[in-house]
Amino acid sequence: MAAAALRLRQPGGGSLRTIALAFAAAIALSIATQAAGQKLLATTSSLTTTAAREAAEAALAHCQKGGFTVAVAVVDRGGHPLAVLRDNLAGSHTTSTAIGKAATAVSFRTDTTELAETTQAGKPSSGIRALPNVVAVGGGMMIRAKGSVVGGIGVSGAPGGDADDVCAKAGIAAISDAIELE
């Protein structure tokens, strides 16, 4: 009886505890409703095998015109190879290096020439070079369409990362108009 006498009553007959519980339930219902309305799946774009092949062929042709024997790899937005081409005279290391450059560019969302600069010994990000499958050497570039990364291209075998970059840019240029319009 004493507990009942101490219970505070609000105008309209409800106790403070009842009102607090009702308020908490309303908040919980609101949060659950908002969470239920959010998308749980993401829609993304990635290069097709056809686009990857066209970019790889253009990059290889550009390097060959310059007298360079290279390998070219084009990966999807997850870093998985879609197209790999190697000049028959390119070194055996060039294939895996080209794939690594392309995948690194996609993974870090930066071209590997820039990554090579920012991860030099003594810089705060130098430890990135020790991570598995990271190739921090020029020649890997992101491929973007409509503001999003849709893949990457890597070139290996030209005399220096700058020359690899030029060939990679030629590959991207060969498909850029087509992928922007889709």
Number of C-alpha atoms within 10 A of each C-alpha: 5 6 6 7 8 8 11 11 13 10 6 6 8 11 13 13 12 11 12 11 11 12 12 12 12 12 12 12 12 12 12 11 11 10 11 10 9 8 8 7 6 5 5 9 14 18 21 15 15 12 21 25 21 17 29 31 21 22 30 26 19 18 25 15 9 12 10 21 21 29 31 36 35 37 31 25 25 14 21 17 20 21 22 21 18 22 18 10 11 16 14 13 12 22 22 17 24 29 29 29 34 34 32 27 32 27 18 13 17 16 26 29 20 15 24 18 15 16 16 15 12 9 10 10 13 15 12 17 17 10 8 7 14 20 25 24 23 24 32 37 29 31 32 19 20 11 8 13 22 22 30 36 39 37 38 34 26 23 11 12 19 14 19 28 24 16 31 32 23 20 29 25 15 17 20 16 11 11 18 11 8 7
